[in-house]
């Protein structure tokens, strides 16, 4: 019994000693300077500029280097404009060179200096890495950037219109990104270790190739403005009408070759509206007869009418040349007097008045009665405002109504269908006509000597 007690007393100190020895050996191993090729336990290696970090516990330099490169490939270049993110560019496909293993080796050397109880604490080690790529390598991964795809703004100077004139809008830098310049800029930023990159720099944008002093643009603007500023003033008697600049602006455009192109349908519409206002050929006329009665004279072929086709060509010629014009329109049909001298019925004071009911005519020249006498006519003789379209002497008259009239001394066409002509004998003693008006030979000579083409003939 006594021997057992001695054994226990000896054993306990021995056990304690052994435990102390083991703990000491372990602590010595854990805290002694690291002479292995691996990082300490509970260590991480961080690249502060790229902002990547990997667990380096019990890993070799080569293993940590590979992990850091993989972490770096997961990073993206974040591109912003005006403080707003517009693109992300993964560098996973970017070829670049780095001194990663060299940097991690330096970091491992710092790791090996950690000893004692400091080794028992988690350690965050830094590896400052340098890396670089080439513009050619960067160019291969930037082709699908949104900032390059979504560019629709023309930064060049170009023609536009303002206040009915053509002006040159200046080209602006900073609107269109050049891919070549962008590749160069991103390469430099990446090599500096920048992963958040602002595109608000002038160096990546194209300068306008065409400026507001471009000769071709200046010449085109001058051509257009010379035309649009053409002043065309119509004269209708005592009334004048100037075509507004805004109207001419609506008529013309400028071709790529710098020539004025006309919208003839718009010009025609304008002329037709003029015709509604100023043409007289289709209007009813209130006419005071020799007997003092008021007659409504229906339209026939007498009066003023604008020649639409020729007036279109004249307007285009005026506008192409530019300048100032004061003129009447080109008339397809005109009256006897000048338009400026017409009165309310546009016959003026010279006309041949014919009354079918009274079978009489009166010839007035400048308001003076020259001759009046009897006529012969028929139920088909038309009424209206006519004009003499042709005068003949001693020749056969042929109209749609009468194709075989005896050759008169003097005859007057009133268009293609009817005429006035003389006959032998007394006009009151011959049968009614098929539409023509017959007069005596003496009367026809007086009318012939005092009239001409366009002379008005008022039949009622």
ZISUL-V739502 format. One record per residue. N is the residue number from 1. RES is the residue in one letter. PSI is psi in whole degrees, 0 to 359 (* if undefined). Layout:
N	RES	PSI
N	RES	PSI
//
This chain:
1	X	320
2	X	321
3	X	322
4	X	319
5	X	321
6	X	319
7	X	319
8	X	319
9	X	327
10	X	323
11	X	318
12	X	312
13	X	324
14	X	315
15	X	314
16	X	318
17	X	317
18	X	315
19	X	315
20	X	320
21	X	316
22	X	312
23	X	318
24	X	318
25	X	314
26	X	312
27	X	323
28	X	317
29	X	322
30	X	331
31	X	354
32	X	158
33	X	142
34	X	113
35	X	16
36	X	176
37	X	12
38	X	156
39	X	158
40	X	164
41	X	157
42	X	42
43	X	149
44	X	149
45	X	128
46	X	138
47	X	111
48	X	331
49	X	320
50	X	340
51	X	52
52	X	152
53	X	140
54	X	156
55	X	121
56	X	7
57	X	123
58	X	28
59	X	152
60	X	169
61	X	318
62	X	318
63	X	317
64	X	322
65	X	315
66	X	318
67	X	320
68	X	320
69	X	317
70	X	318
71	X	324
72	X	322
73	X	342
74	X	351
75	X	163
76	X	149
77	X	123
78	X	118
79	X	134
80	X	152
81	X	129
82	X	37
83	X	1
84	X	134
85	X	130
86	X	342
87	X	153
88	X	131
89	X	109
90	X	136
91	X	12
92	X	328
93	X	8
94	X	128
95	X	126
96	X	159
97	X	147
98	X	155
99	X	38
100	X	310
101	X	323
102	X	317
103	X	319
104	X	327
105	X	318
106	X	321
107	X	324
108	X	323
109	X	322
110	X	323
111	X	321
112	X	340
113	X	347
114	X	124
115	X	182
116	X	203
117	X	347
118	X	333
119	X	341
120	X	346
121	X	150
122	X	138
123	X	131
124	X	112
125	X	150
126	X	137
127	X	106
128	X	115
129	X	142
130	X	145
131	X	159
132	X	150
133	X	179
134	X	161
135	X	323
136	X	318
137	X	320
138	X	322
139	X	330
140	X	346
141	X	3
142	X	2
143	X	333
144	X	18
145	X	137
146	X	324
147	X	341
148	X	328
149	X	324
150	X	29
151	X	114
152	X	4
153	X	131
154	X	116
155	X	354
156	X	155
157	X	143
158	X	165
159	X	139
160	X	174
161	X	144
162	X	129
163	X	44
164	X	21
165	X	162
166	X	129
167	X	160
168	X	120
169	X	122
170	X	145
171	X	147
172	X	130
173	X	161
174	X	18
175	X	321
176	X	122
177	X	133
178	X	125
179	X	320
180	X	316
181	X	324
182	X	317
183	X	318
184	X	317
185	X	314
186	X	324
187	X	314
188	X	317
189	X	318
190	X	317
191	X	339
192	X	358
193	X	19
194	X	124
195	X	345
196	X	108
197	X	126
198	X	136
199	X	8
200	X	56
201	X	137
202	X	333
203	X	341
204	X	356
205	X	146
206	X	141
207	X	148
208	X	133
209	X	331
210	X	127
211	X	176
212	X	0
213	X	7
214	X	126
215	X	320
216	X	318
217	X	317
218	X	318
219	X	317
220	X	317
221	X	320
222	X	318
223	X	312
224	X	313
225	X	328
226	X	319
227	X	314
228	X	338
229	X	9
230	X	133
231	X	114
232	X	115
233	X	119
234	X	145
235	X	120
236	X	89
237	X	234
238	X	357
239	X	142
240	X	154
241	X	120
242	X	132
243	X	124
244	X	148
245	X	321
246	X	327
247	X	314
248	X	323
249	X	322
250	X	339
251	X	336
252	X	150
253	X	172
254	X	127
255	X	167
256	X	333
257	X	0
258	X	28
259	X	148
260	X	129
261	X	133
262	X	142
263	X	91
264	X	335
265	X	323
266	X	321
267	X	318
268	X	317
269	X	320
270	X	316
271	X	323
272	X	322
273	X	323
274	X	317
275	X	321
276	X	330
277	X	324
278	X	342
279	X	141
280	X	351
281	X	333
282	X	12
283	X	151
284	X	145
285	X	137
286	X	119
287	X	130
288	X	117
289	X	171
290	X	327
291	X	1
292	X	2
293	X	157
294	X	124
295	X	141
296	X	115
297	X	121
298	X	154
299	X	145
300	X	253
301	X	9
302	X	142
303	X	184
304	X	136
305	X	129
306	X	137
307	X	103
308	X	310
309	X	313
310	X	326
311	X	325
312	X	312
313	X	322
314	X	318
315	X	316
316	X	321
317	X	316
318	X	312
319	X	322
320	X	319
321	X	331
322	X	177
323	X	202
324	X	135
325	X	132
326	X	115
327	X	167
328	X	159
329	X	166
330	X	123
331	X	137
332	X	326
333	X	142
334	X	162
335	X	185
336	X	314
337	X	164
338	X	155
339	X	329
340	X	343
341	X	5
342	X	151
343	X	198
344	X	334
345	X	2
346	X	14
347	X	336
348	X	207
349	X	7
350	X	120
351	X	163
352	X	116
353	X	131
354	X	125
355	X	114
356	X	325
357	X	317
358	X	349
359	X	53
360	X	155
361	X	157
362	X	130
363	X	119
364	X	134
365	X	119
366	X	37
367	X	355
368	X	134
369	X	121
370	X	315
371	X	151
372	X	147
373	X	185
374	X	159
375	X	165
376	X	140
377	X	195
378	X	176
379	X	340
380	X	359
381	X	126
382	X	158
383	X	154
384	X	183
385	X	104
386	X	169
387	X	156
388	X	120
389	X	339
390	X	144
391	X	141
392	X	160
393	X	129
394	X	49
395	X	157
396	X	139
397	X	129
398	X	120
399	X	173
400	X	332
401	X	320
402	X	104
403	X	358
404	X	46
405	X	139
406	X	141
407	X	116
408	X	169
409	X	319
410	X	138
411	X	157
412	X	116
413	X	139
414	X	36
415	X	201
416	X	346
417	X	328
418	X	160
419	X	167
420	X	131
421	X	162
422	X	161
423	X	164
424	X	143
425	X	195
426	X	123
427	X	343
428	X	354
429	X	16
430	X	160
431	X	159
432	X	152
433	X	172
434	X	5
435	X	333
436	X	164
437	X	126
438	X	139
439	X	171
440	X	161
441	X	323
442	X	321
443	X	320
444	X	326
445	X	320
446	X	316
447	X	318
448	X	318
449	X	341
450	X	2
451	X	177
452	X	183
453	X	142
454	X	355
455	X	135
456	X	140
457	X	115
458	X	112
459	X	127
460	X	*
//
